[in-house]
């Protein structure tokens, strides 16, 4: 099963990266801070669209 890390900005999706493992995807989403690029939210989603992790900046 693939997991997609999606970064969102005020105008919508900024970037997507696909991983084979949930833990690797979550670790990447947590460790990659992109506040300087206008990122306001990051999500990890399963193939079926279910959100398994989400983080929004204040």
PDB file of N, CA, C, O and CB in Angstrom:
ATOM      1  N   UNK A   1       0.850  -1.174   0.000  1.00  0.00           N
ATOM      2  CA  UNK A   1       0.000   0.000   0.000  1.00  0.00           C
ATOM      3  C   UNK A   1       0.897   1.239   0.000  1.00  0.00           C
ATOM      4  O   UNK A   1       1.901   1.289   0.710  1.00  0.00           O
ATOM      5  CB  UNK A   1      -0.968  -0.003   1.228  1.00  0.00           C
ATOM      6  N   UNK A   2       0.534   2.208  -0.782  1.00  0.00           N
ATOM      7  CA  UNK A   2       1.291   3.456  -0.861  1.00  0.00           C
ATOM      8  C   UNK A   2       0.671   4.515   0.044  1.00  0.00           C
ATOM      9  O   UNK A   2      -0.538   4.532   0.278  1.00  0.00           O
ATOM     10  CB  UNK A   2       1.350   3.963  -2.314  1.00  0.00           C
ATOM     11  N   UNK A   3       1.529   5.393   0.543  1.00  0.00           N
ATOM     12  CA  UNK A   3       1.108   6.510   1.378  1.00  0.00           C
ATOM     13  C   UNK A   3       1.655   7.783   0.757  1.00  0.00           C
ATOM     14  O   UNK A   3       2.833   7.857   0.405  1.00  0.00           O
ATOM     15  CB  UNK A   3       1.598   6.342   2.856  1.00  0.00           C
ATOM     16  N   UNK A   4       0.801   8.778   0.625  1.00  0.00           N
ATOM     17  CA  UNK A   4       1.185  10.032  -0.007  1.00  0.00           C
ATOM     18  C   UNK A   4       1.251  11.145   1.031  1.00  0.00           C
ATOM     19  O   UNK A   4       0.300  11.371   1.780  1.00  0.00           O
ATOM     20  CB  UNK A   4       0.200  10.399  -1.128  1.00  0.00           C
ATOM     21  N   UNK A   5       2.390  11.839   1.064  1.00  0.00           N
ATOM     22  CA  UNK A   5       2.543  13.025   1.893  1.00  0.00           C
ATOM     23  C   UNK A   5       2.189  14.209   1.004  1.00  0.00           C
ATOM     24  O   UNK A   5       2.759  14.380  -0.074  1.00  0.00           O
ATOM     25  CB  UNK A   5       4.007  13.151   2.494  1.00  0.00           C
ATOM     26  N   UNK A   6       1.244  15.025   1.463  1.00  0.00           N
ATOM     27  CA  UNK A   6       0.773  16.169   0.678  1.00  0.00           C
ATOM     28  C   UNK A   6       0.953  17.440   1.500  1.00  0.00           C
ATOM     29  O   UNK A   6       0.476  17.533   2.631  1.00  0.00           O
ATOM     30  CB  UNK A   6      -0.722  15.990   0.257  1.00  0.00           C
ATOM     31  N   UNK A   7       1.645  18.413   0.920  1.00  0.00           N
ATOM     32  CA  UNK A   7       1.815  19.712   1.568  1.00  0.00           C
ATOM     33  C   UNK A   7       0.862  20.703   0.925  1.00  0.00           C
ATOM     34  O   UNK A   7       0.765  20.783  -0.300  1.00  0.00           O
ATOM     35  CB  UNK A   7       3.286  20.211   1.465  1.00  0.00           C
ATOM     36  N   UNK A   8       0.159  21.458   1.761  1.00  0.00           N
ATOM     37  CA  UNK A   8      -0.809  22.453   1.289  1.00  0.00           C
ATOM     38  C   UNK A   8      -0.343  23.860   1.650  1.00  0.00           C
ATOM     39  O   UNK A   8       0.238  24.091   2.710  1.00  0.00           O
ATOM     40  CB  UNK A   8      -2.207  22.182   1.889  1.00  0.00           C
ATOM     41  N   UNK A   9      -0.614  24.784   0.746  1.00  0.00           N
ATOM     42  CA  UNK A   9      -0.414  26.205   0.994  1.00  0.00           C
ATOM     43  C   UNK A   9      -1.765  26.899   0.900  1.00  0.00           C
ATOM     44  O   UNK A   9      -2.793  26.237   0.761  1.00  0.00           O
ATOM     45  CB  UNK A   9       0.608  26.820  -0.014  1.00  0.00           C
ATOM     46  N   UNK A  10      -1.773  28.183   0.971  1.00  0.00           N
ATOM     47  CA  UNK A  10      -3.030  28.935   0.910  1.00  0.00           C
ATOM     48  C   UNK A  10      -3.747  28.783  -0.441  1.00  0.00           C
ATOM     49  O   UNK A  10      -4.965  28.941  -0.522  1.00  0.00           O
ATOM     50  CB  UNK A  10      -2.759  30.409   1.180  1.00  0.00           C
ATOM     51  N   UNK A  11      -2.997  28.480  -1.481  1.00  0.00           N
ATOM     52  CA  UNK A  11      -3.583  28.346  -2.814  1.00  0.00           C
ATOM     53  C   UNK A  11      -3.870  26.898  -3.197  1.00  0.00           C
ATOM     54  O   UNK A  11      -4.337  26.639  -4.306  1.00  0.00           O
ATOM     55  CB  UNK A  11      -2.666  28.962  -3.836  1.00  0.00           C
ATOM     56  N   UNK A  12      -3.598  25.946  -2.297  1.00  0.00           N
ATOM     57  CA  UNK A  12      -3.865  24.540  -2.606  1.00  0.00           C
ATOM     58  C   UNK A  12      -2.630  23.677  -2.426  1.00  0.00           C
ATOM     59  O   UNK A  12      -1.746  24.003  -1.634  1.00  0.00           O
ATOM     60  CB  UNK A  12      -4.381  24.403  -4.025  1.00  0.00           C
ATOM     61  N   UNK A  13      -2.571  22.573  -3.165  1.00  0.00           N
ATOM     62  CA  UNK A  13      -1.468  21.613  -3.045  1.00  0.00           C
ATOM     63  C   UNK A  13      -0.180  22.214  -3.593  1.00  0.00           C
ATOM     64  O   UNK A  13      -0.140  22.755  -4.698  1.00  0.00           O
ATOM     65  CB  UNK A  13      -1.803  20.300  -3.788  1.00  0.00           C
ATOM     66  N   UNK A  14       0.877  22.101  -2.778  1.00  0.00           N
ATOM     67  CA  UNK A  14       2.187  22.598  -3.182  1.00  0.00           C
ATOM     68  C   UNK A  14       3.070  21.458  -3.676  1.00  0.00           C
ATOM     69  O   UNK A  14       3.780  21.605  -4.670  1.00  0.00           O
ATOM     70  CB  UNK A  14       2.866  23.326  -2.018  1.00  0.00           C
ATOM     71  N   UNK A  15       3.025  20.314  -2.977  1.00  0.00           N
ATOM     72  CA  UNK A  15       3.901  19.197  -3.338  1.00  0.00           C
ATOM     73  C   UNK A  15       3.311  17.884  -2.834  1.00  0.00           C
ATOM     74  O   UNK A  15       2.542  17.867  -1.873  1.00  0.00           O
ATOM     75  CB  UNK A  15       5.322  19.405  -2.761  1.00  0.00           C
ATOM     76  N   UNK A  16       3.679  16.786  -3.492  1.00  0.00           N
ATOM     77  CA  UNK A  16       3.274  15.439  -3.085  1.00  0.00           C
ATOM     78  C   UNK A  16       4.478  14.517  -3.202  1.00  0.00           C
ATOM     79  O   UNK A  16       5.269  14.627  -4.139  1.00  0.00           O
ATOM     80  CB  UNK A  16       2.083  14.915  -3.954  1.00  0.00           C
ATOM     81  N   UNK A  17       4.612  13.593  -2.226  1.00  0.00           N
ATOM     82  CA  UNK A  17       5.660  12.578  -2.271  1.00  0.00           C
ATOM     83  C   UNK A  17       5.028  11.258  -1.847  1.00  0.00           C
ATOM     84  O   UNK A  17       4.276  11.218  -0.873  1.00  0.00           O
ATOM     85  CB  UNK A  17       6.882  12.956  -1.347  1.00  0.00           C
ATOM     86  N   UNK A  18       5.323  10.177  -2.568  1.00  0.00           N
ATOM     87  CA  UNK A  18       4.734   8.863  -2.290  1.00  0.00           C
ATOM     88  C   UNK A  18       5.763   7.962  -1.622  1.00  0.00           C
ATOM     89  O   UNK A  18       6.924   7.913  -2.027  1.00  0.00           O
ATOM     90  CB  UNK A  18       4.209   8.207  -3.589  1.00  0.00           C
ATOM     91  N   UNK A  19       5.310   7.243  -0.579  1.00  0.00           N
ATOM     92  CA  UNK A  19       6.148   6.303   0.164  1.00  0.00           C
ATOM     93  C   UNK A  19       5.447   4.948   0.226  1.00  0.00           C
ATOM     94  O   UNK A  19       4.227   4.864   0.081  1.00  0.00           O
ATOM     95  CB  UNK A  19       6.450   6.836   1.600  1.00  0.00           C
ATOM     96  N   UNK A  20       6.227   3.893   0.442  1.00  0.00           N
ATOM     97  CA  UNK A  20       5.678   2.537   0.544  1.00  0.00           C
ATOM     98  C   UNK A  20       5.209   2.193   1.946  1.00  0.00           C
ATOM     99  O   UNK A  20       4.372   1.305   2.111  1.00  0.00           O
ATOM    100  CB  UNK A  20       6.707   1.532   0.104  1.00  0.00           C
ATOM    101  N   UNK A  21       5.731   2.878   2.967  1.00  0.00           N
ATOM    102  CA  UNK A  21       5.417   2.540   4.356  1.00  0.00           C
ATOM    103  C   UNK A  21       4.838   3.749   5.089  1.00  0.00           C
ATOM    104  O   UNK A  21       5.286   4.879   4.893  1.00  0.00           O
ATOM    105  CB  UNK A  21       6.674   2.028   5.084  1.00  0.00           C
ATOM    106  N   UNK A  22       3.838   3.497   5.933  1.00  0.00           N
ATOM    107  CA  UNK A  22       3.182   4.575   6.677  1.00  0.00           C
ATOM    108  C   UNK A  22       4.149   5.286   7.609  1.00  0.00           C
ATOM    109  O   UNK A  22       4.161   6.516   7.665  1.00  0.00           O
ATOM    110  CB  UNK A  22       2.010   4.027   7.474  1.00  0.00           C
ATOM    111  N   UNK A  23       4.967   4.525   8.347  1.00  0.00           N
ATOM    112  CA  UNK A  23       5.883   5.135   9.305  1.00  0.00           C
ATOM    113  C   UNK A  23       6.882   6.057   8.605  1.00  0.00           C
ATOM    114  O   UNK A  23       7.164   7.149   9.099  1.00  0.00           O
ATOM    115  CB  UNK A  23       6.628   4.053  10.090  1.00  0.00           C
ATOM    116  N   UNK A  24       7.409   5.636   7.481  1.00  0.00           N
ATOM    117  CA  UNK A  24       8.360   6.457   6.732  1.00  0.00           C
ATOM    118  C   UNK A  24       7.682   7.735   6.256  1.00  0.00           C
ATOM    119  O   UNK A  24       8.280   8.809   6.320  1.00  0.00           O
ATOM    120  CB  UNK A  24       8.936   5.672   5.531  1.00  0.00           C
ATOM    121  N   UNK A  25       6.451   7.635   5.782  1.00  0.00           N
ATOM    122  CA  UNK A  25       5.708   8.810   5.319  1.00  0.00           C
ATOM    123  C   UNK A  25       5.457   9.780   6.467  1.00  0.00           C
ATOM    124  O   UNK A  25       5.652  10.986   6.312  1.00  0.00           O
ATOM    125  CB  UNK A  25       4.375   8.389   4.683  1.00  0.00           C
ATOM    126  N   UNK A  26       5.022   9.261   7.628  1.00  0.00           N
ATOM    127  CA  UNK A  26       4.779  10.126   8.790  1.00  0.00           C
ATOM    128  C   UNK A  26       6.061  10.792   9.261  1.00  0.00           C
ATOM    129  O   UNK A  26       6.077  11.991   9.543  1.00  0.00           O
ATOM    130  CB  UNK A  26       4.162   9.323   9.936  1.00  0.00           C
ATOM    131  N   UNK A  27       7.143  10.012   9.346  1.00  0.00           N
ATOM    132  CA  UNK A  27       8.431  10.568   9.775  1.00  0.00           C
ATOM    133  C   UNK A  27       8.884  11.674   8.831  1.00  0.00           C
ATOM    134  O   UNK A  27       9.406  12.696   9.276  1.00  0.00           O
ATOM    135  CB  UNK A  27       9.500   9.465   9.847  1.00  0.00           C
ATOM    136  N   UNK A  28       8.690  11.476   7.544  1.00  0.00           N
ATOM    137  CA  UNK A  28       9.070  12.498   6.565  1.00  0.00           C
ATOM    138  C   UNK A  28       8.217  13.761   6.735  1.00  0.00           C
ATOM    139  O   UNK A  28       8.734  14.878   6.687  1.00  0.00           O
ATOM    140  CB  UNK A  28       8.924  11.946   5.129  1.00  0.00           C
ATOM    141  N   UNK A  29       6.921  13.576   6.931  1.00  0.00           N
ATOM    142  CA  UNK A  29       6.018  14.722   7.104  1.00  0.00           C
ATOM    143  C   UNK A  29       6.377  15.516   8.353  1.00  0.00           C
ATOM    144  O   UNK A  29       6.322  16.746   8.346  1.00  0.00           O
ATOM    145  CB  UNK A  29       4.556  14.251   7.185  1.00  0.00           C
ATOM    146  N   UNK A  30       6.747  14.813   9.432  1.00  0.00           N
ATOM    147  CA  UNK A  30       7.083  15.474  10.697  1.00  0.00           C
ATOM    148  C   UNK A  30       8.442  16.165  10.615  1.00  0.00           C
ATOM    149  O   UNK A  30       8.601  17.284  11.103  1.00  0.00           O
ATOM    150  CB  UNK A  30       7.082  14.458  11.848  1.00  0.00           C
ATOM    151  N   UNK A  31       9.415  15.508  10.002  1.00  0.00           N
ATOM    152  CA  UNK A  31      10.782  16.037   9.995  1.00  0.00           C
ATOM    153  C   UNK A  31      11.002  17.134   8.967  1.00  0.00           C
ATOM    154  O   UNK A  31      11.946  17.915   9.088  1.00  0.00           O
ATOM    155  CB  UNK A  31      11.752  14.927   9.740  1.00  0.00           C
ATOM    156  N   UNK A  32      10.157  17.201   7.976  1.00  0.00           N
ATOM    157  CA  UNK A  32      10.315  18.195   6.923  1.00  0.00           C
ATOM    158  C   UNK A  32       9.482  19.423   7.256  1.00  0.00           C
ATOM    159  O   UNK A  32       8.271  19.443   7.036  1.00  0.00           O
ATOM    160  CB  UNK A  32       9.907  17.615   5.548  1.00  0.00           C
ATOM    161  N   UNK A  33      10.122  20.419   7.774  1.00  0.00           N
ATOM    162  CA  UNK A  33       9.437  21.672   8.100  1.00  0.00           C
ATOM    163  C   UNK A  33       9.571  22.612   6.922  1.00  0.00           C
ATOM    164  O   UNK A  33      10.681  22.977   6.538  1.00  0.00           O
ATOM    165  CB  UNK A  33      10.014  22.321   9.396  1.00  0.00           C
ATOM    166  N   UNK A  34       8.457  23.002   6.351  1.00  0.00           N
ATOM    167  CA  UNK A  34       8.491  23.840   5.157  1.00  0.00           C
ATOM    168  C   UNK A  34       7.785  25.174   5.374  1.00  0.00           C
ATOM    169  O   UNK A  34       7.229  25.731   4.427  1.00  0.00           O
ATOM    170  CB  UNK A  34       7.858  23.107   3.990  1.00  0.00           C
ATOM    171  N   UNK A  35       7.793  25.690   6.580  1.00  0.00           N
ATOM    172  CA  UNK A  35       7.128  26.950   6.876  1.00  0.00           C
ATOM    173  C   UNK A  35       7.627  28.104   6.033  1.00  0.00           C
ATOM    174  O   UNK A  35       6.875  29.021   5.704  1.00  0.00           O
ATOM    175  CB  UNK A  35       7.298  27.282   8.312  1.00  0.00           C
ATOM    176  N   UNK A  36       8.905  28.049   5.688  1.00  0.00           N
ATOM    177  CA  UNK A  36       9.472  29.112   4.873  1.00  0.00           C
ATOM    178  C   UNK A  36       9.012  29.052   3.420  1.00  0.00           C
ATOM    179  O   UNK A  36       9.246  29.991   2.659  1.00  0.00           O
ATOM    180  CB  UNK A  36      10.971  29.049   4.930  1.00  0.00           C
ATOM    181  N   UNK A  37       8.366  27.967   3.031  1.00  0.00           N
ATOM    182  CA  UNK A  37       7.868  27.822   1.663  1.00  0.00           C
ATOM    183  C   UNK A  37       6.370  28.091   1.566  1.00  0.00           C
ATOM    184  O   UNK A  37       5.770  27.854   0.517  1.00  0.00           O
ATOM    185  CB  UNK A  37       8.173  26.427   1.144  1.00  0.00           C
ATOM    186  N   UNK A  38       5.761  28.579   2.633  1.00  0.00           N
ATOM    187  CA  UNK A  38       4.343  28.886   2.603  1.00  0.00           C
ATOM    188  C   UNK A  38       3.443  27.713   2.917  1.00  0.00           C
ATOM    189  O   UNK A  38       2.243  27.772   2.650  1.00  0.00           O
ATOM    190  CB  UNK A  38       3.989  29.419   1.286  1.00  0.00           C
ATOM    191  N   UNK A  39       3.995  26.638   3.484  1.00  0.00           N
ATOM    192  CA  UNK A  39       3.210  25.463   3.839  1.00  0.00           C
ATOM    193  C   UNK A  39       2.371  25.770   5.072  1.00  0.00           C
ATOM    194  O   UNK A  39       2.884  26.279   6.069  1.00  0.00           O
ATOM    195  CB  UNK A  39       4.126  24.238   4.090  1.00  0.00           C
ATOM    196  N   UNK A  40       1.081  25.461   5.001  1.00  0.00           N
ATOM    197  CA  UNK A  40       0.221  25.680   6.173  1.00  0.00           C
ATOM    198  C   UNK A  40      -0.321  24.376   6.739  1.00  0.00           C
ATOM    199  O   UNK A  40      -0.838  24.352   7.856  1.00  0.00           O
ATOM    200  CB  UNK A  40      -0.937  26.595   5.810  1.00  0.00           C
ATOM    201  N   UNK A  41      -0.206  23.271   5.965  1.00  0.00           N
ATOM    202  CA  UNK A  41      -0.730  21.980   6.420  1.00  0.00           C
ATOM    203  C   UNK A  41      -0.013  20.855   5.690  1.00  0.00           C
ATOM    204  O   UNK A  41       0.388  21.004   4.536  1.00  0.00           O
ATOM    205  CB  UNK A  41      -2.263  21.888   6.191  1.00  0.00           C
ATOM    206  N   UNK A  42       0.146  19.719   6.384  1.00  0.00           N
ATOM    207  CA  UNK A  42       0.695  18.522   5.757  1.00  0.00           C
ATOM    208  C   UNK A  42      -0.193  17.338   6.148  1.00  0.00           C
ATOM    209  O   UNK A  42      -0.648  17.242   7.287  1.00  0.00           O
ATOM    210  CB  UNK A  42       2.190  18.283   6.187  1.00  0.00           C
ATOM    211  N   UNK A  43      -0.430  16.448   5.198  1.00  0.00           N
ATOM    212  CA  UNK A  43      -1.239  15.256   5.445  1.00  0.00           C
ATOM    213  C   UNK A  43      -0.520  14.031   4.906  1.00  0.00           C
ATOM    214  O   UNK A  43       0.256  14.114   3.954  1.00  0.00           O
ATOM    215  CB  UNK A  43      -2.639  15.391   4.800  1.00  0.00           C
ATOM    216  N   UNK A  44      -0.798  12.880   5.540  1.00  0.00           N
ATOM    217  CA  UNK A  44      -0.386  11.588   5.000  1.00  0.00           C
ATOM    218  C   UNK A  44      -1.680  10.842   4.700  1.00  0.00           C
ATOM    219  O   UNK A  44      -2.536  10.693   5.572  1.00  0.00           O
ATOM    220  CB  UNK A  44       0.557  10.777   6.008  1.00  0.00           C
ATOM    221  N   UNK A  45      -1.817  10.373   3.458  1.00  0.00           N
ATOM    222  CA  UNK A  45      -3.037   9.680   3.029  1.00  0.00           C
ATOM    223  C   UNK A  45      -2.711   8.300   2.481  1.00  0.00           C
ATOM    224  O   UNK A  45      -1.671   8.092   1.856  1.00  0.00           O
ATOM    225  CB  UNK A  45      -3.783  10.503   1.970  1.00  0.00           C
ATOM    226  N   UNK A  46      -3.630   7.352   2.729  1.00  0.00           N
ATOM    227  CA  UNK A  46      -3.552   6.022   2.129  1.00  0.00           C
ATOM    228  C   UNK A  46      -3.985   6.112   0.676  1.00  0.00           C
ATOM    229  O   UNK A  46      -4.469   7.150   0.223  1.00  0.00           O
ATOM    230  CB  UNK A  46      -4.432   5.001   2.906  1.00  0.00           C
ATOM    231  N   UNK A  47      -3.805   5.009  -0.055  1.00  0.00           N
ATOM    232  CA  UNK A  47      -4.245   4.946  -1.462  1.00  0.00           C
ATOM    233  C   UNK A  47      -5.722   5.275  -1.629  1.00  0.00           C
ATOM    234  O   UNK A  47      -6.117   5.896  -2.616  1.00  0.00           O
ATOM    235  CB  UNK A  47      -3.973   3.566  -2.033  1.00  0.00           C
ATOM    236  N   UNK A  48      -6.544   4.856  -0.653  1.00  0.00           N
ATOM    237  CA  UNK A  48      -7.993   5.061  -0.778  1.00  0.00           C
ATOM    238  C   UNK A  48      -8.431   6.468  -0.353  1.00  0.00           C
ATOM    239  O   UNK A  48      -9.625   6.769  -0.363  1.00  0.00           O
ATOM    240  CB  UNK A  48      -8.731   4.026   0.057  1.00  0.00           C
ATOM    241  N   UNK A  49      -7.482   7.327   0.020  1.00  0.00           N
ATOM    242  CA  UNK A  49      -7.800   8.702   0.383  1.00  0.00           C
ATOM    243  C   UNK A  49      -7.963   8.962   1.858  1.00  0.00           C
ATOM    244  O   UNK A  49      -8.120  10.113   2.264  1.00  0.00           O
ATOM    245  CB  UNK A  49      -9.020   9.103  -0.289  1.00  0.00           C
ATOM    246  N   UNK A  50      -7.929   7.910   2.683  1.00  0.00           N
ATOM    247  CA  UNK A  50      -8.068   8.064   4.124  1.00  0.00           C
ATOM    248  C   UNK A  50      -6.866   8.798   4.700  1.00  0.00           C
ATOM    249  O   UNK A  50      -5.725   8.429   4.425  1.00  0.00           O
ATOM    250  CB  UNK A  50      -8.231   6.700   4.798  1.00  0.00           C
ATOM    251  N   UNK A  51      -7.109   9.831   5.494  1.00  0.00           N
ATOM    252  CA  UNK A  51      -6.036  10.587   6.134  1.00  0.00           C
ATOM    253  C   UNK A  51      -5.592   9.824   7.387  1.00  0.00           C
ATOM    254  O   UNK A  51      -6.402   9.534   8.268  1.00  0.00           O
ATOM    255  CB  UNK A  51      -6.503  12.048   6.491  1.00  0.00           C
ATOM    256  N   UNK A  52      -4.285   9.503   7.453  1.00  0.00           N
ATOM    257  CA  UNK A  52      -3.749   8.786   8.606  1.00  0.00           C
ATOM    258  C   UNK A  52      -2.926   9.696   9.504  1.00  0.00           C
ATOM    259  O   UNK A  52      -2.625   9.332  10.641  1.00  0.00           O
ATOM    260  CB  UNK A  52      -2.903   7.615   8.147  1.00  0.00           C
ATOM    261  N   UNK A  53      -2.551  10.894   9.004  1.00  0.00           N
ATOM    262  CA  UNK A  53      -1.816  11.879   9.794  1.00  0.00           C
ATOM    263  C   UNK A  53      -2.073  13.242   9.183  1.00  0.00           C
ATOM    264  O   UNK A  53      -2.134  13.393   7.962  1.00  0.00           O
ATOM    265  CB  UNK A  53      -0.281  11.559   9.841  1.00  0.00           C
ATOM    266  N   UNK A  54      -2.225  14.235  10.055  1.00  0.00           N
ATOM    267  CA  UNK A  54      -2.425  15.607   9.595  1.00  0.00           C
ATOM    268  C   UNK A  54      -1.823  16.571  10.602  1.00  0.00           C
ATOM    269  O   UNK A  54      -1.924  16.362  11.811  1.00  0.00           O
ATOM    270  CB  UNK A  54      -3.927  15.908   9.383  1.00  0.00           C
ATOM    271  N   UNK A  55      -1.197  17.628  10.099  1.00  0.00           N
ATOM    272  CA  UNK A  55      -0.651  18.665  10.972  1.00  0.00           C
ATOM    273  C   UNK A  55      -0.843  20.007  10.287  1.00  0.00           C
ATOM    274  O   UNK A  55      -0.502  20.164   9.115  1.00  0.00           O
ATOM    275  CB  UNK A  55       0.860  18.408  11.295  1.00  0.00           C
ATOM    276  N   UNK A  56      -1.383  20.967  11.009  1.00  0.00           N
ATOM    277  CA  UNK A  56      -1.580  22.316  10.484  1.00  0.00           C
ATOM    278  C   UNK A  56      -0.783  23.301  11.316  1.00  0.00           C
ATOM    279  O   UNK A  56      -0.695  23.160  12.536  1.00  0.00           O
ATOM    280  CB  UNK A  56      -3.079  22.698  10.475  1.00  0.00           C
ATOM    281  N   UNK A  57      -0.209  24.287  10.673  1.00  0.00           N
ATOM    282  CA  UNK A  57       0.509  25.363  11.363  1.00  0.00           C
ATOM    283  C   UNK A  57      -0.480  26.380  11.872  1.00  0.00           C
ATOM    284  O   UNK A  57      -1.536  26.590  11.276  1.00  0.00           O
ATOM    285  CB  UNK A  57       1.540  26.035  10.433  1.00  0.00           C
ATOM    286  N   UNK A  58      -0.139  27.005  12.964  1.00  0.00           N
ATOM    287  CA  UNK A  58      -1.023  28.038  13.550  1.00  0.00           C
ATOM    288  C   UNK A  58      -0.930  29.335  12.813  1.00  0.00           C
ATOM    289  O   UNK A  58      -1.603  30.300  13.174  1.00  0.00           O
ATOM    290  CB  UNK A  58      -0.690  28.270  15.006  1.00  0.00           C
TER     291      UNK A  58
END
